[in-house]
Amino acid sequence: MQRDGSRATMEATERSLAYLHGISVERVKWLGGKRAGSLRERGIDSVADLLLLVPRKHIDRSQVMPLDQVEVGVETTVIGQVRRVNVRRLRRRMVIVEAVVGTDTGSITAVWFNQQYQARRLERGIEVALSGKMERYRGRLQLNSPAVDILARGRGNLAVGRVVPVYRAMGDATPTYLRMGVHNALMRSRPITDPLPLDLRQRLDLTDRDTAIASVHFPDSIQQIRPARRRLVFDEFFRLEVALAMTKRHKTETSVGIPHLLDPETEMVERFVRGLPYRLTGAQRRVIDEIKQDLGSRWPMHRLLQGEVGSGKTVVAVATVLTGVQGGFQAAVMAPTEVLAEQHYEGIAGLLAEAGMVSPIAGPFSLFDGVDGGADGPRVSIALLTGNRAEASIRPRGKTNRRELLHWIAGGEVDIVIGTHALIQEGVRFARLGVAVVDEQHRFGVHQRVQLKDKAEGVDPDLLIMTATPIPRTLSMTLYGDLDVSEIDEMPPGRKPVRTWATSMEGRGMDRVEQTIRDEVGGGRQAFVVCPLVEGSRQVEAASAVAEHERLAGVFPEMRIGLLHGQMAPRRKEEVMEAFRSGGLDVLVATTVIEVGIDVPNATVMVIRDADRFGLSQLHQLRGRVGRGSYPGQCILLADPATKDGVERIEAMVRLSDGFRLAEEDLRIRGHGTVFGARQSGFSDLRIADILRDRKELASARREAFALVRRDPTLESHPAIRDEVRVLLGDAVEWLFRS
């Protein structure tokens, strides 16, 4: 029977993933009621979500071998009737469930360890399918912890005689009910339309979507699973990259940028670089040139700068803000903590002073009205604004009050303002904000960066986002695909590698650590000791900074030992940090408040207690606090890890020194399920794709997505792709389509 065109089009539309996303999973047979509730708790709300729930594995039950033909050591499926079930309880809380299953050609024993629920399922007389590696124990055939399906009426056709999908249990939605529910949803949804153009699928050798979804669940053979999964992985990356490409286009075309002045004759950056006591690395020069190109454009810069701890990102940041200042604009540098903001203020002021470029705040528009600084060249004024401090360049400490500084910022008398979240508070106004730098971007949410940019009225300031926590290149393509990325992949000459070693917190390990501290301090150097807690906790057995400070005072009575943590009064924190920088303390016991931005060249030892409780990025940041001077550094990991992940993190730190390789390892250990929350972008976690294993598909999807958006910026000619991106990514991208 022939259908009219409008009816055919409607039916095709109704079978798209976008349409299926609007059908509740509760309408699927076998998955209503409590099972639907269990699925919703895990983000499976619709039929589309269910069809994209890829099985954790498949069992090939397309052929069932008689027992007299099976081979030991080979994956085997046995179908038979339960004859006997026995439960044995051994010492050390071990419970063994044994079931004897009879077939037409004999019997076999199935054994499960600490899976008491199997005894409740396996009633005598029921028919079951068992799949696992065949073994022989005491002369009898045996399956250890096999997968088991009860072949009740209406279920057997999905559990035997085919390649069987195995899903993870989700509360009341057991693997068996999920298999039946997915099959029901699939039969009612097919054929599923494909939004990708035929020429793209042919060029990339991609399976069509209907076949891919059917085959990833119920393939005719094991060989069909790989190409099916590859297509769904591409789709997941493609949707995300289309959204990122549209975001980047929107930022470019709707923003009012500032084409900053790049006049070589008045180049403040070159004067600054000439005044440095060392030469820039080739990587620093390359990145500065990339940034200057962005700043000279009429489109606002949105650039991510990655670089190892100690690679020289601060110098690049200064060059960036000076490019804006020389054209008559103000610059803001935002850091996540007061300690880091103060470090930046002291460091940047020092660098500018060495170049003879620091100016006192002398009057309104000291730079903006064209004053070039006279024969000595242009100068800049710099200020610090945090929740507890207000400082200005060439003013005695404590001689600037907050109200006065806010007045100077609003009047344009301050060229560069460095601060914390205080910069985005309601009372802070800039005269002409042109460049914004955000350091350690993973500590800030997107809305905080937007608030900083909103301080510029009528224009979009150029934005440089910096991180010393390296992001794997594959991850940056998903998390920061809407940003341009620069990397400082070269360390300054003379920087010595930090030796990393691990030891137990018990016995001789601690003696060795204490002797290392004694030797280094005796040689005129200094040491950090970092603890995960401020005070001791009954709930968490981890070293506290307060207790460790007291303990070390007894171990090293001859040493000057300081204590630093986030709960101290700001002025007291500043005094302790200054004492350590100036050499007034030998050992500093601290929490992770010193994780970023602390620069004490004389510190050569970093001891991290309970190191297995820290993430790899934190451990790498802490390691970067030592070995910054003329003496080699040591990072000592004190740990007795009780988990597999903890052991792997410690081993990775000892084995690897490159931050990007560590980032890849961290991603492998943690998985990628939490990475999107790090950006607070709202994008859903990846469900099918793995950004490490599927890097080729990610690169391909990114290339095709950005090419598509260049050709069709609003996806007007690709409505199926437009609907899918909008519906499946949800609120995170809705603003793109309203625009």
Residue pairs with C-beta under 8 A, 6 or more apart in sequence:
3 11
12 193
13 19
13 193
15 189
15 190
15 191
15 192
15 193
16 192
16 193
16 195
16 720
16 723
16 724
17 48
17 51
17 52
17 192
17 209
17 724
17 727
17 728
18 48
18 720
18 723
18 724
18 726
18 727
18 728
20 46
20 47
20 48
20 51
20 189
20 192
21 46
21 47
21 48
21 49
21 727
21 728
22 46
22 727
23 46
23 47
23 48
24 36
24 45
24 46
24 47
25 31
25 36
25 39
25 40
25 44
25 45
25 46
25 47
25 49
25 50
26 32
26 33
26 36
27 47
28 47
28 50
28 181
28 184
28 185
29 180
29 181
29 184
30 177
30 180
30 181
30 184
31 39
31 50
31 173
31 177
31 178
31 181
33 172
34 171
34 172
35 171
35 172
35 173
35 177
35 181
36 173
37 171
37 172
38 170
38 171
38 172
38 173
39 45
39 49
39 50
39 170
39 173
41 170
41 171
42 170
42 171
43 49
43 684
44 50
44 53
44 170
47 185
47 189
48 728
50 181
50 182
50 185
51 182
51 185
51 186
51 189
51 192
51 213
51 217
52 213
52 232
52 236
52 687
52 688
53 167
53 178
53 182
53 687
54 216
54 217
54 229
54 232
54 687
54 688
55 165
55 166
55 167
55 216
55 217
56 166
56 167
56 168
57 166
58 163
58 164
58 165
58 166
58 219
58 222
58 225
59 77
59 131
59 147
59 163
59 164
59 166
60 75
60 77
60 163
60 164
60 222
61 77
61 129
61 131
61 159
61 160
61 161
61 162
61 163
61 164
62 161
62 162
62 163
62 221
63 77
64 77
64 78
64 79
64 160
64 161
65 76
65 77
66 103
66 104
66 105
67 78
67 103
67 105
67 106
67 107
67 108
67 141
68 105
68 106
70 76
70 78
70 134
70 141
71 134
72 134
72 135
72 136
72 141
73 133
73 134
73 135
74 133
74 134
75 131
75 132
75 133
75 134
76 131
76 132
76 133
76 134
76 143
77 129
77 130
77 131
77 160
78 101
78 103
78 108
78 129
78 130
78 131
78 143
79 103
79 127
79 128
79 129
79 130
79 151
79 160
80 101
80 102
80 103
80 107
80 108
80 127
80 128
80 130
81 101
81 102
81 103
81 125
81 126
81 127
81 128
82 99
82 100
82 101
82 122
82 123
82 124
82 125
82 126
82 127
82 128
83 100
83 101
83 102
83 107
83 124
84 99
84 100
84 124
85 97
85 98
85 99
85 100
85 119
85 122
85 123
85 124
86 97
86 98
86 99
87 95
87 96
87 97
87 98
87 116
87 119
88 95
88 96
88 98
89 95
89 96
90 96
93 114
94 113
94 114
95 113
95 114
95 115
95 116
96 111
96 112
96 113
97 111
97 112
97 115
97 116
97 118
97 119
97 122
98 109
98 110
98 111
99 109
99 110
99 118
99 122
100 107
100 108
100 109
100 110
101 107
101 108
101 109
101 110
101 128
101 130
106 141
108 130
108 140
108 141
108 142
108 143
109 137
109 140
109 141
109 142
109 143
110 130
110 132
110 142
110 143
110 146
110 148
111 142
111 143
111 144
111 145
112 118
112 145
113 144
113 145
115 145
118 148
121 148
121 150
122 128
122 148
122 150
126 150
126 151
126 152
127 150
127 151
127 156
128 148
128 149
128 150
128 151
129 148
129 149
129 151
129 159
129 160
130 143
130 146
130 147
130 148
131 146
131 147
131 148
131 164
132 143
132 144
132 145
132 146
132 147
133 143
133 144
134 141
134 142
134 143
135 141
135 142
135 143
135 144
136 142
147 166
149 155
149 159
149 160
149 164
149 176
150 176
151 159
151 160
155 176
155 180
158 164
158 179
158 180
158 183
158 218
159 176
159 179
162 218
162 220
163 218
163 219
163 220
163 221
163 222
163 225
164 179
165 179
165 182
165 217
165 218
166 175
166 179
167 175
167 178
167 179
167 182
168 175
169 175
170 178
173 181
182 217
183 217
183 218
186 213
186 214
186 217
186 218
190 210
190 214
191 210
192 209
192 210
192 213
193 209
193 210
193 720
194 201
194 208
194 209
194 210
195 209
195 718
195 720
195 721
195 723
195 724
196 206
196 209
196 235
196 238
196 721
197 718
200 206
200 704
201 207
201 208
204 234
204 700
204 704
206 230
206 231
206 234
207 215
207 227
207 228
207 230
207 231
208 231
209 231
209 235
211 228
212 227
212 228
212 229
212 231
212 232
213 228
213 232
214 228
215 224
215 225
215 227
215 228
216 225
216 228
216 229
216 232
219 225
219 228
229 688
230 697
232 688
233 688
233 689
233 690
233 694
233 697
234 697
234 700
234 701
236 686
236 687
236 688
236 689
237 478
237 689
237 694
237 697
237 698
237 701
237 702
238 701
238 704
238 705
239 724
239 725
239 728
239 729
240 478
240 481
240 683
240 701
240 729
241 477
241 478
241 481
241 701
241 702
241 704
241 705
241 706
242 705
242 708
242 709
242 715
242 721
242 725
243 683
243 725
243 729
243 732
243 733
243 736
244 478
244 481
244 482
244 705
245 481
245 482
245 705
245 706
245 708
245 709
245 710
246 709
246 713
246 715
246 725
246 733
246 736
247 482
247 733
247 736
248 302
248 481
248 482
248 483
249 709
249 713
250 736
250 739
251 300
251 302
251 482
252 299
252 300
253 713
254 739
255 299
255 300
255 460
256 300
256 458
256 459
256 460
257 297
257 298
257 299
257 300
257 301
257 459
257 460
257 462
258 295
258 298
258 300
258 324
258 327
258 329
258 434
258 459
258 460
258 461
258 462
259 296
259 297
259 298
260 295
260 296
260 323
260 324
260 326
260 327
260 329
260 434
260 435
260 462
261 323
261 326
261 327
261 328
262 292
262 295
262 296
262 323
263 326
264 270
266 326
266 372
266 378
267 326
268 322
268 323
268 325
268 326
268 357
268 378
268 380
269 288
269 292
269 319
269 322
269 323
269 326
271 355
271 357
271 377
271 378
272 318
272 319
272 322
272 351
272 352
272 355
272 357
273 280
273 319
274 355
275 354
275 355
275 356
275 357
276 315
276 351
276 354
276 355
277 354
278 492
280 288
280 312
280 315
281 311
281 312
281 488
281 490
281 491
281 492
281 493
282 490
283 311
283 487
283 488
283 489
283 490
284 312
284 315
284 316
284 488
284 490
287 305
287 316
287 486
287 487
287 488
288 316
288 319
288 320
290 303
290 484
290 486
291 301
291 303
291 305
291 316
291 319
291 320
291 323
291 464
291 486
292 319
292 323
294 301
294 303
294 462
294 484
295 301
295 320
295 323
295 324
295 435
295 462
300 460
300 461
300 462
300 463
301 462
301 463
301 464
301 484
302 463
302 465
302 482
302 483
302 484
303 463
303 464
303 465
303 483
303 484
303 485
303 486
304 441
304 465
304 466
304 467
304 476
304 480
304 483
304 484
304 485
304 486
305 313
305 316
305 317
305 464
305 465
305 466
305 467
305 486
305 487
305 488
306 466
306 467
306 470
306 471
306 476
306 485
306 486
306 487
306 488
307 313
307 316
307 466
307 467
307 468
307 487
307 488
307 489
308 468
308 470
308 488
308 491
308 624
308 658
308 659
309 468
309 620
309 621
309 623
309 624
309 625
309 659
310 491
310 492
310 495
310 624
310 628
311 468
311 488
311 489
311 490
311 491
311 492
312 488
312 492
313 439
313 466
313 468
313 488
314 344
314 347
314 348
314 351
315 351
316 488
317 333
317 348
317 437
317 439
317 464
317 466
318 348
318 351
318 352
320 331
320 435
320 437
320 462
320 464
321 331
321 333
321 416
321 435
321 437
322 331
322 380
323 435
324 330
324 331
324 434
324 435
324 461
324 462
325 331
325 367
325 380
325 415
325 416
325 435
326 378
327 434
328 367
328 368
328 432
329 432
329 433
329 434
329 435
329 461
330 409
330 412
330 414
330 415
330 416
330 417
330 430
330 431
330 432
330 433
330 434
330 435
331 415
331 416
331 417
331 433
331 434
331 435
331 436
331 437
332 416
332 417
332 418
332 419
332 423
332 430
332 433
332 435
332 436
332 437
332 452
332 455
332 461
333 344
333 348
333 416
333 417
333 418
333 419
333 436
333 437
333 439
334 341
334 419
334 420
334 421
334 423
334 424
334 436
334 437
334 438
334 439
334 444
334 448
334 452
335 341
335 344
335 418
335 419
335 420
335 439
335 440
335 597
336 420
336 439
336 440
336 443
336 444
336 596
337 420
337 443
337 593
337 596
337 597
338 386
338 387
338 388
338 389
338 420
338 570
338 573
339 573
339 577
339 593
339 594
339 597
339 598
340 439
340 440
340 596
340 597
340 598
341 384
341 386
341 418
341 419
341 420
342 384
342 386
342 389
342 574
342 577
343 597
343 598
343 599
344 418
344 439
344 597
345 382
345 384
345 391
345 418
347 599
348 382
348 416
348 418
349 358
349 382
349 393
352 358
352 380
352 382
356 376
356 377
356 379
357 377
357 378
357 379
357 380
358 379
358 380
358 381
358 382
358 393
358 394
359 366
359 367
359 373
359 379
359 380
359 381
359 393
359 394
359 415
360 381
360 392
360 393
360 394
360 395
361 381
361 383
361 392
361 393
361 394
361 395
361 408
361 413
361 414
362 413
363 413
364 411
364 412
364 413
365 411
365 412
365 413
365 431
366 381
366 413
366 415
367 378
367 379
367 380
367 381
367 415
368 412
368 431
368 432
371 378
372 378
373 379
380 415
380 416
381 392
381 393
381 413
381 414
381 415
381 416
382 392
382 393
382 414
382 415
382 416
382 417
382 418
383 390
383 391
383 392
383 393
383 400
383 405
383 408
383 409
383 414
383 416
383 417
383 418
384 390
384 391
384 392
384 417
384 418
384 419
385 402
385 405
385 406
385 409
385 417
385 418
385 419
385 420
385 422
385 423
385 428
386 419
386 420
386 422
386 570
387 420
387 421
387 422
387 570
388 570
388 571
389 570
389 574
390 400
390 401
390 402
390 404
390 405
391 397
391 400
391 405
392 400
392 405
392 408
392 414
405 414
406 427
406 428
406 429
408 414
409 417
409 428
409 429
409 430
409 431
410 429
410 430
410 431
411 431
412 431
412 432
417 423
417 430
421 448
422 428
423 452
423 455
424 448
424 451
424 452
424 455
428 455
429 455
430 455
430 456
432 456
433 455
433 456
433 461
434 456
434 459
434 461
434 462
435 461
435 462
435 464
436 449
436 452
436 453
436 455
436 456
436 461
436 462
436 463
436 464
437 463
437 464
437 465
437 466
438 444
438 449
438 452
438 463
438 464
438 465
438 466
439 466
439 467
439 596
439 597
440 466
440 467
440 468
440 469
440 596
440 597
441 449
441 465
441 466
441 467
442 467
442 469
442 678
442 679
445 680
446 679
446 680
446 681
447 680
449 463
449 465
453 460
453 461
453 463
455 461
465 483
468 596
468 621
468 624
468 659
469 617
469 620
469 621
469 659
469 663
470 659
470 660
470 662
470 663
471 479
471 480
471 663
472 660
472 663
472 664
472 667
472 691
472 692
473 660
474 691
474 692
474 695
474 698
475 663
475 667
475 672
475 675
475 691
476 485
477 691
477 698
477 699
477 702
478 675
478 686
478 691
478 698
479 675
479 676
479 678
479 679
479 681
480 679
481 702
495 627
495 628
496 627
496 631
496 632
496 633
497 627
497 632
497 657
498 606
498 623
498 624
498 626
498 627
498 632
498 633
498 634
498 635
498 657
499 632
499 633
499 634
499 635
500 623
500 634
500 635
500 636
500 637
500 653
500 654
500 657
501 634
501 635
501 636
501 637
501 654
502 611
502 636
502 637
502 638
502 639
502 650
502 653
502 654
503 509
503 510
503 512
503 513
503 636
503 637
503 638
504 510
504 638
504 639
504 640
505 543
505 609
505 610
505 638
505 639
505 640
506 640
509 638
510 638
513 607
513 636
513 638
514 555
514 556
516 605
516 634
516 636
517 527
517 529
517 556
517 587
517 605
517 607
518 556
520 526
520 527
520 604
520 605
520 634
521 527
521 556
521 559
521 586
521 587
524 602
525 602
525 603
525 604
525 605
525 631
526 580
526 583
526 585
526 586
526 587
526 588
526 600
526 602
526 603
526 604
526 605
527 586
527 587
527 588
527 603
527 604
527 605
527 606
527 607
528 587
528 588
528 590
528 594
528 603
528 605
528 606
528 607
528 622
528 625
528 626
529 548
529 552
529 587
529 588
529 589
529 590
529 607
529 609
530 589
530 590
530 591
530 592
530 594
530 606
530 607
530 608
530 609
530 622
531 542
531 543
531 544
531 545
531 548
531 589
531 590
531 591
531 609
531 610
532 542
532 543
532 591
532 592
532 609
532 610
532 613
532 614
533 540
533 542
533 543
533 544
533 545
533 591
534 544
534 545
534 546
534 565
534 566
534 567
534 591
535 544
535 546
535 547
536 544
536 546
536 547
537 544
542 609
542 610
542 613
543 609
543 610
545 563
545 564
545 565
545 589
545 590
545 591
546 563
546 565
548 589
548 609
549 561
549 562
549 563
549 589
552 559
552 561
552 587
552 589
553 561
556 586
556 587
559 586
559 587
560 584
560 585
560 586
560 587
561 585
561 586
561 587
561 588
561 589
562 576
562 579
562 580
562 585
562 587
562 588
562 589
563 576
563 588
563 589
563 590
564 573
564 576
564 577
564 580
564 588
564 589
564 590
564 591
564 593
564 594
565 590
565 591
565 593
566 591
566 593
568 576
573 593
576 585
576 588
577 598
578 584
579 585
580 588
580 600
580 603
581 600
583 602
588 594
588 603
592 614
592 618
592 622
594 622
594 625
595 618
595 621
595 622
596 621
598 625
599 628
600 625
600 628
601 628
601 629
601 630
602 629
602 631
603 625
603 626
603 628
603 629
603 633
604 626
604 627
604 629
604 631
604 632
604 633
604 634
605 626
605 633
605 634
605 636
606 622
606 623
606 625
606 626
606 633
606 634
606 635
606 636
607 636
607 638
608 614
608 619
608 622
608 635
608 636
608 637
608 638
609 638
610 638
610 639
611 619
611 637
611 638
611 639
611 649
611 650
611 653
612 639
612 640
612 641
612 642
612 643
612 646
612 647
612 649
612 650
613 646
614 622
614 649
615 649
615 666
615 670
616 649
616 652
616 653
616 662
616 663
616 665
616 666
616 669
617 662
617 663
617 666
619 637
619 649
619 653
620 653
620 659
620 662
622 635
623 633
623 635
623 653
626 633
626 634
626 635
627 633
627 634
635 653
637 650
637 653
637 654
639 646
639 650
641 647
641 649
641 650
645 669
645 670
648 665
648 669
649 666
649 669
652 662
652 665
652 666
652 669
653 662
656 662
656 665
664 692
667 675
667 691
667 692
668 692
672 685
672 686
672 690
672 691
672 692
673 685
673 686
674 685
675 685
676 682
676 683
676 684
676 685
676 686
681 732
682 730
682 731
682 732
683 729
683 732
684 728
684 729
684 730
684 732
689 697
689 698
691 698
708 715
708 718
708 721
709 715
712 718
714 722
715 721
715 722
715 725
716 722
722 737
725 733
726 733
726 734
726 736
726 737
